Amino acid sequence: MPHLRPLGNRPHGVSSQSQSAKNRVEPLYFSGTSQAPWVILRSVVSGLSRCDLVEEAVDYLHFEVRSRIFQLVDDLEFLLDAGGSRIEIRSASRKGYWDLGVNRRRVEFIQRAFREAMDLRLAKEKAVQTQSQLGGGLKQMPEALHKPQSSSPGG
């Protein structure tokens, strides 16, 4: 499996592929096919402030995120491992020694938003499935139950 760029020795970022516990974050996990999670991730990250997509491939996304005040650039990368049902993450500052925890907080936000979006997607799929099952049962009900009842007596 391809790897994201290593972080190096500075505490300026986090990666799901880091060997250092201090710089390690969990990858994003999913079940089923990779198409929907990849689209959801792209949507979640594209919604971040000052975040621009600079490179996209079938299994790789690279965003640049600019700091609000000094306009410093952080690299935010994702690598899809469809066979392992996970998405590897790397977020790191290009300059400076320490990032004050900004990249970890960013990744943790993305992880939460991704999980919530995936949970919502699963809930919608289940609702559609349930509705479909109920709809099938309604079609088999007697015709009289489908007709609106008249509100006037005898009528």
MONORMO-V838614 format. One record per backbone hydrogen bond with DSSP energy under -1.0 kcal/mol. CO is the residue of the C=O (numbers start at 1). NH is the residue of the N-H. Records with the same first field share a line. If there is no record, write none. Layout:
# MONORMO-V838614
CO->NH ; NH
This chain:
# MONORMO-V838614
10->12
11->99
12->93
14->91
15->25
23->15
28->87
34->38
35->39
36->40
37->41
38->42
39->43
40->44
41->45
42->46
43->47
45->48
50->66
52->64
55->62
59->80
60->57
61->78
62->54 ; 55
63->76
64->52
65->74
72->67
73->94
74->65
75->92
76->63
77->90
78->61
79->88
81->86
85->30
86->81
87->28
88->79
89->16
90->77
91->14
92->75
99->102
101->105
102->106
103->107
104->108
105->109
106->110
107->111
108->112
109->113
110->114
111->115
112->116
113->117
114->118
115->119
116->120
117->121
118->122
119->123
120->124
121->125
122->126
123->127
124->128
125->129
126->130
127->131
128->132
129->133
130->134
131->135
132->136
133->137
134->138
135->139
138->141
142->145
143->146
152->155
